[in-house]
Amino acid sequence: MTTNRIVIVGAGAAGVFTAYRIREMYGDAYEVLLFEANDRVGGNTMSATVEYGGKPYNIDCGAQFFYKNPQPSYTALVDQLGLMDSASEVISAPAGFLVWDKQANDQRLWLPSRVIEFLQYDAADWGRLSEFLIYLAYSAELDRSNPSWTLSIDDWFKTLHLLSDDFKEKVIKPFVYQFVSLPYSRIGESSALYATTYFVRNLFGEPGTPDVDTDPPDLPGLPTFQTYQSMIGLDGILKRALEAAGVTPKLKTPVLAVRPDSSGAGGALHVTTKDGVLQADHVVFACDPHKAADIIEAGTSVGGVSTLLPLVTNLRGLEYIPLTIRMQKDGSCWMPPDSDDWEPANTIVDGDDLTFSVWFGRLRPTYGLGKRIPVFKSWGAPNLGPCRHQLLEHSHFIPLPTTTFMALREGLKAWQGTNGMWFAGGWTNWFDSQEAALDSATAIAEALPLPAKPATGAARMIKVQPEAIERNLRRFAERVARKAPKDLQQGLTDVLERVKGEG
Ligand SMILES: Cc1cc2nc3c(=O)[nH]c(=O)nc-3n(C[C@H](O)[C@H](O)[C@H](O)COP(=O)(O)OP(=O)(O)OC[C@H]3O[C@@H](n4cnc5c(N)ncnc54)[C@H](O)[C@@H]3O)c2cc1C
């Protein structure tokens, strides 16, 4: 029998954060063993370096964006690591969004990165923005009413009477592709709350301008939306967290099997790696659900607990797929032809095919005389073909957040802690993100039996104030409407009232 040993399976965000939280909350009271199958730390966070004008640029090849609120837990951790105030490590950057119709060679939706750029809008742009604001007002209402995660996009759409079907199908479905990753034909199956909560909370959940300031400054450089970017990559932040925790991961050492000692009474777990079998009191599966199912099933096949088979079935039922990502340099294969149309986040629609591309140019400092780096990250459904600008190709495993996925994810909660086995990961709660990975790690650390040090592990995802979201959304609409022709302004600023008036 071992003493307070915890094995963590996987050194992605959830595994690293679990190690960090345990050290923060319990010091050395637990022995922490972190196993990683890969030859690097990071999982779905991974970065590479490119050079322009003699300057090295770190570019995120997987996860990349974070926002201050309501991801307080993650930003507090980045702050705790001393990275938040250093421009060489974390910067804020303006963000805009584009939905582009490849066949029509035209925009379906354009949200520029800077408020001043709304002056370039034509009548069609204002019409689409008006519908998009209504969509945002509906999304804020959805987030406030907090329905079941199993309400589907298609069922939710049926209730949105102020939006045309054309806009829902041709603009909103492609727009939410970046959040749900499902092919166009299946986007209606995704959880409506999942598809909307990240965008609404991140962009409008910040405290914003205080109510007393009825006329906030409208500076030329004012960003439309603001995101944070790590200059050392999100994987760089994970490496700093591990250093701070003093935990050294065992790389290239997959966990092969986990077997509870007896029929559910707790006690030691037997953990098999290529180096042999060791015992642990707790195992945190911070790998994807299918790998966790394989590992548990491998354990049951060598005399493990058959009562775990429903757990294996639950884990396998979660749709979790490899997503191929193509990084491009010196040019792009999936962007509109004219660079004036580019934004940091771009969805290209080609019939029923969807491609999402991040352009790093506006998210990194310029080089030379104000030049923006021509570096891009793309993925799509169906998978993208070859590209002559390709820098590197890799694949990450991602959840497909259908309503079925949400129901199974809910079902997994009952298994947390059974036989000392826990499940952490971006996929286990809220929206797949650094915040969700950290929150899952914190929840497990808090549930461990030893007494935690006082005032540790406290930073958790906050309950967002719907009033703050509505106030910030209203402010956003007002700020943008000031750039619109006079006769359109009222129609742009009263969307929240119109949506509320409906109910
Ligand atoms: C393309 C893309 C873009 C994204 N963009 C953002 C974003 O902008 N902002 C954001 O916050 N989030 C983003 N995300 C989500 C974010 O990446 C995830 O929420 C988070 O990184 C997941 O971390 P995780 O630890 O749960 O899983 P993973 O990162 O998948 O880590 C699991 C780890 O387990 C390891 N493993 C698997 N099997 C075994 C085994 N048998 N033994 C040992 N180790 C094993 C794997 O090698 C891996 O390292 C994005 C994700 C993707 C794919």
Ligand as a Chemical Component Dictionary entry (heavy atoms), coordinates in Angstrom:
data_LIG
# 
_chem_comp.id                   LIG 
_chem_comp.type                 NON-POLYMER 
_chem_comp.pdbx_formal_charge   0 
_chem_comp.three_letter_code    LIG 
# 
loop_
_chem_comp_atom.comp_id 
_chem_comp_atom.atom_id 
_chem_comp_atom.alt_atom_id 
_chem_comp_atom.type_symbol 
_chem_comp_atom.charge 
_chem_comp_atom.model_Cartn_x 
_chem_comp_atom.model_Cartn_y 
_chem_comp_atom.model_Cartn_z 
_chem_comp_atom.pdbx_ordinal 
LIG C1  C1  C 0 -7.318 23.759 -32.648 1  
LIG C2  C2  C 0 -7.710 24.074 -31.236 2  
LIG C3  C3  C 0 -7.897 25.402 -30.853 3  
LIG C4  C4  C 0 -8.235 25.697 -29.542 4  
LIG N1  N1  N 0 -8.338 27.001 -29.184 5  
LIG C5  C5  C 0 -8.459 27.325 -27.871 6  
LIG C6  C6  C 0 -8.327 28.657 -27.459 7  
LIG O1  O1  O 0 -8.119 29.544 -28.289 8  
LIG N2  N2  N 0 -8.426 28.927 -26.137 9  
LIG C7  C7  C 0 -8.616 27.953 -25.203 10 
LIG O2  O2  O 0 -8.680 28.260 -24.010 11 
LIG N3  N3  N 0 -8.750 26.660 -25.574 12 
LIG C8  C8  C 0 -8.660 26.331 -26.885 13 
LIG N4  N4  N 0 -8.741 25.029 -27.288 14 
LIG C9  C9  C 0 -9.082 24.008 -26.292 15 
LIG C10 C10 C 0 -7.873 23.640 -25.438 16 
LIG O3  O3  O 0 -6.830 23.235 -26.245 17 
LIG C11 C11 C 0 -8.241 22.529 -24.503 18 
LIG O4  O4  O 0 -9.318 22.874 -23.680 19 
LIG C12 C12 C 0 -7.152 22.138 -23.552 20 
LIG O5  O5  O 0 -5.869 22.449 -24.014 21 
LIG C13 C13 C 0 -7.320 20.647 -23.354 22 
LIG O6  O6  O 0 -6.431 20.199 -22.406 23 
LIG P1  P1  P 0 -6.579 18.746 -21.822 24 
LIG O7  O7  O 0 -5.471 18.592 -20.852 25 
LIG O8  O8  O 0 -7.958 18.504 -21.359 26 
LIG O9  O9  O 0 -6.384 17.740 -23.055 27 
LIG P2  P2  P 0 -5.153 17.532 -24.030 28 
LIG O10 O10 O 0 -4.526 18.806 -24.346 29 
LIG O11 O11 O 0 -5.671 16.692 -25.142 30 
LIG O12 O12 O 0 -4.107 16.677 -23.183 31 
LIG C14 C14 C 0 -4.216 15.305 -22.988 32 
LIG C15 C15 C 0 -2.819 14.740 -22.850 33 
LIG O13 O13 O 0 -2.919 13.362 -22.489 34 
LIG C16 C16 C 0 -1.878 12.679 -23.158 35 
LIG N5  N5  N 0 -2.178 11.230 -23.158 36 
LIG C17 C17 C 0 -3.097 10.582 -23.909 37 
LIG N6  N6  N 0 -3.075 9.262  -23.620 38 
LIG C18 C18 C 0 -2.158 9.089  -22.658 39 
LIG C19 C19 C 0 -1.692 7.942  -21.928 40 
LIG N7  N7  N 0 -2.176 6.723  -22.146 41 
LIG N8  N8  N 0 -0.730 8.137  -21.004 42 
LIG C20 C20 C 0 -0.198 9.373  -20.765 43 
LIG N9  N9  N 0 -0.609 10.471 -21.438 44 
LIG C21 C21 C 0 -1.581 10.332 -22.354 45 
LIG C22 C22 C 0 -1.854 13.319 -24.525 46 
LIG O14 O14 O 0 -0.648 13.047 -25.215 47 
LIG C23 C23 C 0 -2.025 14.795 -24.151 48 
LIG O15 O15 O 0 -0.779 15.426 -23.935 49 
LIG C24 C24 C 0 -8.419 24.674 -28.595 50 
LIG C25 C25 C 0 -8.255 23.342 -28.987 51 
LIG C26 C26 C 0 -7.897 23.040 -30.280 52 
LIG C27 C27 C 0 -7.673 21.609 -30.674 53 
# 
loop_
_chem_comp_bond.comp_id 
_chem_comp_bond.atom_id_1 
_chem_comp_bond.atom_id_2 
_chem_comp_bond.value_order 
_chem_comp_bond.pdbx_ordinal 
LIG C1  C2  SING 1  
LIG C2  C3  SING 2  
LIG C2  C26 DOUB 3  
LIG C3  C4  DOUB 4  
LIG C4  N1  SING 5  
LIG C4  C24 SING 6  
LIG N1  C5  DOUB 7  
LIG C5  C6  SING 8  
LIG C5  C8  SING 9  
LIG C6  O1  DOUB 10 
LIG C6  N2  SING 11 
LIG N2  C7  SING 12 
LIG C7  O2  DOUB 13 
LIG C7  N3  SING 14 
LIG N3  C8  DOUB 15 
LIG C8  N4  SING 16 
LIG N4  C9  SING 17 
LIG N4  C24 SING 18 
LIG C9  C10 SING 19 
LIG C10 O3  SING 20 
LIG C10 C11 SING 21 
LIG C11 O4  SING 22 
LIG C11 C12 SING 23 
LIG C12 O5  SING 24 
LIG C12 C13 SING 25 
LIG C13 O6  SING 26 
LIG O6  P1  SING 27 
LIG P1  O7  DOUB 28 
LIG P1  O8  SING 29 
LIG P1  O9  SING 30 
LIG O9  P2  SING 31 
LIG P2  O10 DOUB 32 
LIG P2  O11 SING 33 
LIG P2  O12 SING 34 
LIG O12 C14 SING 35 
LIG C14 C15 SING 36 
LIG C15 O13 SING 37 
LIG C15 C23 SING 38 
LIG O13 C16 SING 39 
LIG C16 N5  SING 40 
LIG C16 C22 SING 41 
LIG N5  C17 SING 42 
LIG N5  C21 SING 43 
LIG C17 N6  DOUB 44 
LIG N6  C18 SING 45 
LIG C18 C19 SING 46 
LIG C18 C21 DOUB 47 
LIG C19 N7  SING 48 
LIG C19 N8  DOUB 49 
LIG N8  C20 SING 50 
LIG C20 N9  DOUB 51 
LIG N9  C21 SING 52 
LIG C22 O14 SING 53 
LIG C22 C23 SING 54 
LIG C23 O15 SING 55 
LIG C24 C25 DOUB 56 
LIG C25 C26 SING 57 
LIG C26 C27 SING 58 
# 
